[in-house]
Amino acid sequence: MRDPETIETELMEIGAIADDTLKLERIIAWCASHPDEVPFALHQFMGRSDRHPRAPKS
């Protein structure tokens, strides 16, 4: 597995894409290119729920 900071940087760049279709395409391509890193990436983002609170449901 590559350096966690490299993985995080790549995913943050993908997350910053405004176009949802393009973002999805990039996510799929990233997952296909780095299948062994997908569980790590999911764990990282699931653990960030306290850093980026969701908007309250109405």
Secondary structure as the mmCIF struct_conf table of DSSP 4:
data_model
#
loop_
_struct_conf.conf_type_id
_struct_conf.id
_struct_conf.beg_label_comp_id
_struct_conf.beg_label_asym_id
_struct_conf.beg_label_seq_id
_struct_conf.end_label_comp_id
_struct_conf.end_label_asym_id
_struct_conf.end_label_seq_id
HELX_RH_AL_P HELX_RH_AL_P1 PRO A 4 GLY A 15
TURN_TY1_P TURN_TY1_P1 ALA A 16 ALA A 16
BEND BEND1 ALA A 18 ALA A 18
HELX_RH_AL_P HELX_RH_AL_P2 ASP A 20 SER A 33
HELX_RH_3T_P HELX_RH_3T_P1 PRO A 35 GLU A 37
HELX_RH_AL_P HELX_RH_AL_P3 VAL A 38 MET A 46
TURN_TY1_P TURN_TY1_P2 GLY A 47 ARG A 51
BEND BEND2 HIS A 52 HIS A 52
HELX_LH_PP_P HELX_LH_PP_P1 PRO A 53 LYS A 57
#
